[in-house]
Amino acid sequence: MKQTLRVLISGVSIAGPALAYWLHRYGFDVTIIERTPALRSGGYGVDIRGAAVTVLKKMGIFDQVCAADTRMTGVYFVNRKGKSQGQISEVSMGNQQGLDIEIMRDDLSNILYDLTKDKVKYIWEDSITGIQETKAGAEIQFIRSKPQTFDLVIGADGIHSNVRTLTFGEEKQFKHPLGCYVSIFNLDNYLNLDHCQLLYTTPGKTVGIYSARDNTEAKGMFLFQSDPLKYDRYNVEEQKKLIENVFQEDTGWETSNLLKILAESTDFYFDEICQIHMPTWSKGRVTLVGDAAYCPSPLSGQGSSLALVGAYILAGELKTTHGDYTRSFAAYEQEMRKFVEKNQKVGLVAAGGMIESSYFKILLRNLLLRFPILMKIMFKMITKMIAKASNEIELKNY
């Protein structure tokens, strides 16, 4: 590389630090900016499969990530009195032991941050307000920091990407709602769950609890179908009230208790279940990676795998072209596009499997749970589809 190119990455979760690791390794000068004051805690379990496992090994953190595996054994469906209606094993849900990893999102985020915190510059509690391209580079305006010029700007800032909005326009052009919303929050493992998840379903709604971090804590979940809702993404109390309004009339199982815990929770996540579809992920000196470009939906479990693979390929192509962003961005899209499309299809299946629209469908599911052979056949097909999608790319050695 003739000169050290300066790269600004927006977003500190999975895609951002993973990309920063590879870019620093290839000799780029990397800065990451994040609007929050520190790493976000909480969130849900994410799966690392197929090509993404290979990326972890190339980064030298495979063993570390494996050590944080949730070691979940399966899901139990319960009725309103808490009586089990049947079980689905973790293998049935597409997680093949020894081949796939499930890790809490914040655990993976912490591992990636620790890997990069001494190698790249992190700017906290700040955000990009303007991107102006010139011959010299991309002039960046910030909320707090003084304006700076970078050679490249990369949005790794999630579904509601600020970089995407500034570069490509409003989110609604690219967001494909899947008709439901999800909330995840921390709680004590008061049911003494042992590496498992309990789900209680009514038409259009699912309430869940699953153990986390070797059963030392648990996560609560509210999932519900709804037409698009209007609310302030930064107003947690408004979001909690919205969830309470949806679930307050249902007193089945642990619903009432979980609503009380939710009201006091400080570790809280809420968002629409959607996918991001874009005709192109790049424009000039700006490109997107991870959920910002191709979110497969939070329920798919595939988002982190796409982020890790996307970061590896984007950085690799920039290395190959010595920072020629026009060529490298085009090559990145060409390498990733089919892989993304296959995994987004998995996201559609996953969203449909987490919520039932009628009592008849709930009854039918419970009936199927009593016939393990039928369930085994059905989930073998799902596992095969997930495994195929997660390996639907041949990684280059950059």
C-alpha positions as CSV (number, residue, x, y, z in Angstrom):
1,M,0.0,0.0,0.0
2,K,1.5,3.3,-1.1
3,Q,0.0,5.2,1.8
4,T,-1.9,4.3,4.9
5,L,-5.5,4.8,4.2
6,R,-7.7,6.2,6.9
7,V,-11.0,4.3,7.5
8,L,-13.9,5.4,9.7
9,I,-16.2,2.6,10.9
10,S,-19.5,3.5,12.5
11,G,-20.8,0.9,15.0
12,V,-19.4,-1.2,17.8
13,S,-21.1,-4.5,18.0
14,I,-20.1,-7.5,15.8
15,A,-19.4,-6.3,12.2
16,G,-17.5,-3.1,13.3
17,P,-14.8,-4.6,15.5
18,A,-14.5,-7.7,13.2
19,L,-13.8,-5.4,10.2
20,A,-11.5,-3.2,12.3
21,Y,-9.4,-6.3,13.2
22,W,-8.9,-7.3,9.6
23,L,-8.2,-3.8,8.3
24,H,-5.7,-3.1,11.0
25,R,-4.0,-6.5,10.2
26,Y,-3.8,-5.4,6.5
27,G,-2.2,-2.0,7.4
28,F,-5.1,0.4,7.4
29,D,-5.5,3.2,9.9
30,V,-8.8,2.5,11.6
31,T,-11.1,4.6,13.8
32,I,-14.4,3.3,15.2
33,I,-17.2,5.6,16.4
34,E,-20.1,4.6,18.6
35,R,-23.0,6.8,19.9
36,T,-23.3,4.9,23.2
37,P,-20.8,5.6,26.1
38,A,-19.7,1.9,26.3
39,L,-20.3,-1.5,24.8
40,R,-24.0,-2.5,24.9
41,S,-24.9,-5.2,27.3
42,G,-27.8,-7.6,27.0
43,G,-29.4,-8.9,23.8
44,Y,-30.1,-12.4,22.6
45,G,-28.2,-15.5,21.7
46,V,-26.6,-15.5,18.2
47,D,-25.4,-18.5,16.2
48,I,-22.1,-18.8,14.5
49,R,-22.2,-21.4,11.7
50,G,-20.4,-22.6,8.5
51,A,-18.1,-20.1,6.9
52,A,-18.3,-17.8,10.0
53,V,-16.7,-20.5,12.1
54,T,-13.8,-20.5,9.6
55,V,-13.5,-16.7,10.0
56,L,-13.3,-17.1,13.9
57,K,-10.5,-19.6,13.4
58,K,-8.6,-17.3,11.1
59,M,-8.9,-14.5,13.7
60,G,-7.6,-16.8,16.4
61,I,-10.6,-16.5,18.7
62,F,-12.4,-19.7,17.9
63,D,-11.6,-21.4,21.3
64,Q,-12.5,-18.2,23.2
65,V,-15.9,-18.0,21.5
66,C,-16.5,-21.8,22.1
67,A,-15.8,-21.3,25.8
68,A,-18.7,-18.8,25.9
69,D,-21.1,-21.2,24.1
70,T,-24.5,-21.1,25.8
71,R,-24.6,-25.0,25.7
72,M,-28.4,-24.9,25.3
73,T,-30.1,-28.3,25.2
74,G,-33.5,-27.3,23.7
75,V,-36.8,-25.6,23.9
76,Y,-39.9,-26.7,25.9
77,F,-43.3,-25.5,25.0
78,V,-45.6,-24.9,28.0
79,N,-49.4,-24.2,28.4
80,R,-50.9,-21.4,30.5
81,K,-50.4,-23.5,33.6
82,G,-46.8,-24.2,32.9
83,K,-47.3,-27.8,31.9
84,S,-44.9,-29.0,29.1
85,Q,-46.6,-29.7,25.8
86,G,-43.4,-31.0,24.1
87,Q,-39.8,-30.3,23.4
88,I,-37.5,-29.5,20.5
89,S,-33.8,-30.3,20.9
90,E,-31.1,-27.8,20.0
91,V,-30.0,-30.0,17.2
92,S,-33.5,-30.0,15.8
93,M,-33.3,-26.2,15.6
94,G,-30.3,-26.3,13.3
95,N,-27.5,-26.2,15.9
96,Q,-25.2,-29.1,15.2
97,Q,-23.0,-30.0,18.1
98,G,-19.3,-29.5,17.3
99,L,-20.1,-27.6,14.1
100,D,-22.1,-24.6,15.3
101,I,-21.8,-22.2,18.3
102,E,-24.5,-20.2,20.1
103,I,-23.1,-17.3,22.1
104,M,-24.8,-14.3,23.8
105,R,-24.5,-11.3,21.5
106,D,-22.8,-9.1,24.2
107,D,-20.2,-11.9,24.9
108,L,-19.2,-12.0,21.3
109,S,-19.1,-8.2,21.2
110,N,-16.8,-8.2,24.2
111,I,-14.4,-10.7,22.7
112,L,-14.1,-8.7,19.5
113,Y,-13.6,-5.4,21.4
114,D,-10.9,-6.9,23.5
115,L,-9.2,-8.1,20.3
116,T,-9.1,-4.6,18.8
117,K,-9.2,-2.1,21.6
118,D,-5.4,-1.6,21.6
119,K,-5.0,-1.7,17.8
120,V,-7.6,0.8,16.6
121,K,-8.9,4.1,17.9
122,Y,-12.4,4.0,19.6
123,I,-14.5,7.2,19.9
124,W,-17.4,6.8,22.3
125,E,-20.6,8.9,22.7
126,D,-20.4,10.5,19.3
127,S,-22.1,10.1,15.9
128,I,-21.7,11.1,12.3
129,T,-24.0,14.0,11.2
130,G,-22.7,14.5,7.7
131,I,-20.6,12.9,4.9
132,Q,-19.3,15.1,2.1
133,E,-17.2,13.5,-0.6
134,T,-14.3,15.5,-2.1
135,K,-11.2,14.6,-4.2
136,A,-9.2,14.4,-1.0
137,G,-11.6,11.9,0.7
138,A,-14.8,12.0,2.7
139,E,-15.2,15.0,5.0
140,I,-17.1,13.9,8.2
141,Q,-19.1,16.0,10.5
142,F,-19.7,14.8,14.1
143,I,-22.0,15.7,16.9
144,R,-19.1,16.2,19.3
145,S,-15.8,15.8,17.6
146,K,-14.1,18.2,15.2
147,P,-14.6,17.5,11.4
148,Q,-12.1,15.0,9.9
149,T,-11.3,13.6,6.5
150,F,-11.2,9.9,5.9
151,D,-10.4,7.9,2.8
152,L,-13.3,5.4,3.4
153,V,-16.4,5.3,5.6
154,I,-18.1,2.0,6.5
155,G,-21.5,1.7,8.2
156,A,-21.5,-1.2,10.6
157,D,-24.2,0.4,12.7
158,G,-27.1,-2.1,12.5
159,I,-30.6,-2.2,11.2
160,H,-31.2,1.5,11.8
161,S,-27.9,2.5,10.3
162,N,-27.1,6.2,10.5
163,V,-24.5,5.9,7.7
164,R,-27.0,4.2,5.4
165,T,-29.5,7.0,6.0
166,L,-27.0,9.8,5.4
167,T,-25.7,8.1,2.2
168,F,-28.7,6.3,0.7
169,G,-31.7,7.9,2.2
170,E,-34.6,6.9,4.4
171,E,-34.7,3.5,6.1
172,K,-38.2,2.7,4.8
173,Q,-36.8,2.1,1.3
174,F,-34.8,-0.9,2.4
175,K,-36.7,-2.2,5.4
176,H,-38.9,-5.3,4.9
177,P,-41.0,-5.8,8.0
178,L,-41.8,-9.4,8.9
179,G,-44.9,-8.4,10.9
180,C,-43.7,-8.8,14.5
181,Y,-41.7,-7.2,17.3
182,V,-39.4,-8.7,20.0
183,S,-38.1,-7.6,23.4
184,I,-35.3,-9.3,25.3
185,F,-34.4,-8.4,28.9
186,N,-32.3,-9.7,31.8
187,L,-33.7,-11.4,34.9
188,D,-32.7,-13.8,37.7
189,N,-33.0,-17.5,36.8
190,Y,-35.8,-17.8,39.3
191,L,-37.2,-20.9,37.5
192,N,-33.8,-22.6,37.9
193,L,-33.7,-23.4,34.2
194,D,-30.8,-25.7,33.2
195,H,-29.5,-24.6,29.7
196,C,-32.9,-24.6,28.2
197,Q,-35.8,-22.3,27.1
198,L,-39.5,-22.3,27.9
199,L,-42.0,-20.8,25.5
200,Y,-45.7,-20.1,26.1
201,T,-47.7,-19.2,22.9
202,T,-51.1,-17.7,22.3
203,P,-52.3,-16.6,18.8
204,G,-49.9,-13.8,17.6
205,K,-47.9,-13.8,20.9
206,T,-45.0,-15.7,22.4
207,V,-43.6,-15.3,26.0
208,G,-40.3,-16.9,26.8
209,I,-37.6,-17.4,29.4
210,Y,-34.2,-19.0,28.8
211,S,-31.2,-19.5,31.0
212,A,-27.9,-17.7,30.2
213,R,-24.3,-17.8,31.3
214,D,-24.3,-21.3,32.7
215,N,-27.6,-20.7,34.4
216,T,-26.4,-17.8,36.6
217,E,-28.9,-15.6,34.9
218,A,-31.8,-15.7,32.5
219,K,-33.4,-13.7,29.7
220,G,-37.1,-12.9,29.3
221,M,-38.7,-12.5,25.9
222,F,-41.9,-11.0,24.6
223,L,-42.6,-11.6,20.9
224,F,-45.8,-10.4,19.1
225,Q,-47.3,-9.9,15.7
226,S,-48.4,-6.3,14.8
227,D,-48.8,-3.9,12.1
228,P,-46.0,-1.2,11.9
229,L,-45.9,0.7,15.2
230,K,-44.8,4.3,15.7
231,Y,-42.6,4.9,18.8
232,D,-39.4,6.6,19.8
233,R,-36.5,4.2,19.4
234,Y,-34.6,6.0,22.2
235,N,-37.5,6.1,24.7
236,V,-37.3,2.9,26.7
237,E,-40.2,3.7,29.0
238,E,-42.5,4.2,25.9
239,Q,-41.4,0.9,24.5
240,K,-42.0,-0.9,27.8
241,K,-45.5,0.6,28.0
242,L,-46.2,-0.6,24.5
243,I,-45.3,-4.2,25.4
244,E,-47.4,-4.0,28.6
245,N,-50.4,-2.9,26.6
246,V,-50.1,-5.9,24.2
247,F,-49.7,-8.5,27.0
248,Q,-51.4,-7.2,30.1
249,E,-54.7,-9.0,29.5
250,D,-53.0,-12.4,29.2
251,T,-52.3,-13.8,32.6
252,G,-51.2,-17.3,31.4
253,W,-48.0,-18.9,32.7
254,E,-45.3,-16.3,33.8
255,T,-46.7,-13.4,31.7
256,S,-47.8,-11.1,34.6
257,N,-44.6,-11.7,36.5
258,L,-42.4,-11.0,33.5
259,L,-44.2,-7.8,32.8
260,K,-43.4,-6.6,36.4
261,I,-39.7,-7.6,35.9
262,L,-39.7,-5.8,32.5
263,A,-40.9,-2.6,34.0
264,E,-37.9,-2.5,36.3
265,S,-35.3,-3.9,33.8
266,T,-32.3,-1.7,33.0
267,D,-30.9,-4.3,30.4
268,F,-33.6,-4.0,27.7
269,Y,-33.8,-4.6,24.0
270,F,-36.8,-3.9,21.7
271,D,-37.1,-3.8,18.0
272,E,-39.1,-4.7,14.9
273,I,-38.4,-8.0,13.3
274,C,-37.4,-7.0,9.8
275,Q,-34.9,-7.6,7.0
276,I,-32.8,-5.1,5.1
277,H,-32.7,-5.5,1.3
278,M,-30.6,-3.1,-0.8
279,P,-29.8,-3.1,-4.6
280,T,-26.3,-2.0,-3.7
281,W,-24.4,-1.6,-0.4
282,S,-21.8,1.0,-1.7
283,K,-21.8,4.5,-2.9
284,G,-18.6,6.4,-3.6
285,R,-16.3,6.1,-0.6
286,V,-19.0,4.7,1.6
287,T,-20.1,1.0,2.0
288,L,-22.1,-1.0,4.5
289,V,-21.5,-4.3,6.3
290,G,-23.6,-6.6,8.5
291,D,-27.1,-5.7,9.5
292,A,-26.8,-2.2,8.1
293,A,-26.6,-3.7,4.6
294,Y,-28.3,-7.1,4.8
295,C,-30.0,-7.9,8.1
296,P,-31.6,-11.4,7.9
297,S,-33.8,-10.5,11.0
298,P,-32.9,-10.9,14.7
299,L,-34.8,-14.2,15.0
300,S,-32.8,-15.9,12.3
301,G,-29.6,-16.2,14.4
302,Q,-27.7,-15.7,11.1
303,G,-26.9,-12.0,11.5
304,S,-23.6,-12.4,13.3
305,S,-22.4,-15.0,10.9
306,L,-23.2,-12.7,7.9
307,A,-21.4,-9.8,9.8
308,L,-18.3,-11.9,10.4
309,V,-18.1,-13.2,6.9
310,G,-18.9,-9.8,5.4
311,A,-16.2,-8.1,7.4
312,Y,-13.6,-10.7,6.4
313,I,-14.4,-10.4,2.7
314,L,-14.7,-6.6,2.6
315,A,-11.3,-6.1,4.3
316,G,-9.8,-8.8,2.1
317,E,-10.9,-7.2,-1.1
318,L,-9.6,-3.8,0.1
319,K,-6.3,-5.4,0.8
320,T,-6.3,-7.1,-2.7
321,T,-6.9,-3.8,-4.5
322,H,-4.6,-1.8,-2.3
323,G,-7.5,0.4,-1.1
324,D,-9.0,0.9,-4.6
325,Y,-12.5,1.3,-3.1
326,T,-14.4,1.2,-6.4
327,R,-13.0,-2.2,-7.3
328,S,-13.0,-3.6,-3.8
329,F,-16.6,-2.6,-3.0
330,A,-17.8,-4.2,-6.2
331,A,-15.9,-7.4,-5.5
332,Y,-17.2,-7.5,-2.0
333,E,-20.8,-7.3,-3.2
334,Q,-20.2,-9.9,-5.9
335,E,-18.7,-12.3,-3.3
336,M,-21.4,-11.8,-0.7
337,R,-24.7,-11.3,-2.6
338,K,-25.8,-14.9,-3.1
339,F,-24.6,-15.9,0.4
340,V,-26.7,-13.1,1.9
341,E,-29.8,-14.0,-0.1
342,K,-29.6,-17.7,1.0
343,N,-29.3,-16.7,4.6
344,Q,-32.1,-14.2,4.4
345,K,-34.4,-17.0,3.3
346,V,-33.4,-18.8,6.5
347,G,-34.5,-15.6,8.4
348,L,-38.0,-15.8,6.8
349,V,-38.4,-19.5,8.0
350,A,-37.1,-18.6,11.5
351,A,-39.5,-15.7,11.9
352,G,-42.4,-17.9,10.9
353,G,-41.5,-20.7,13.4
354,M,-41.3,-18.5,16.5
355,I,-44.9,-17.3,16.5
356,E,-48.3,-19.0,15.7
357,S,-51.2,-17.1,14.3
358,S,-54.1,-19.2,15.6
359,Y,-55.1,-21.7,18.3
360,F,-55.4,-24.4,15.6
361,K,-51.8,-24.0,14.6
362,I,-50.7,-24.1,18.3
363,L,-52.7,-27.3,18.7
364,L,-51.2,-28.8,15.5
365,R,-47.7,-28.0,16.7
366,N,-48.4,-29.6,20.1
367,L,-49.7,-32.6,18.3
368,L,-46.6,-32.9,16.2
369,L,-44.4,-32.6,19.3
370,R,-45.9,-35.9,20.5
371,F,-44.6,-37.7,17.4
372,P,-40.8,-37.5,17.5
373,I,-40.4,-39.2,14.2
374,L,-42.4,-36.6,12.3
375,M,-40.6,-33.8,14.1
376,K,-37.3,-35.4,13.4
377,I,-38.1,-35.5,9.6
378,M,-39.3,-31.9,9.6
379,F,-36.4,-30.5,11.5
380,K,-33.8,-32.5,9.6
381,M,-35.0,-30.6,6.5
382,I,-34.6,-27.3,8.4
383,T,-31.2,-28.2,9.7
384,K,-30.1,-29.2,6.2
385,M,-31.3,-25.8,4.8
386,I,-29.5,-23.8,7.5
387,A,-26.3,-25.8,7.1
388,K,-26.4,-25.3,3.3
389,A,-27.0,-21.6,3.6
390,S,-24.3,-21.0,6.2
391,N,-21.7,-22.7,3.9
392,E,-22.9,-21.2,0.6
393,I,-19.7,-19.3,0.1
394,E,-16.1,-20.3,-0.6
395,L,-13.8,-18.0,1.4
396,K,-10.7,-16.7,-0.4
397,N,-7.3,-16.7,1.4
398,Y,-6.5,-13.0,1.4
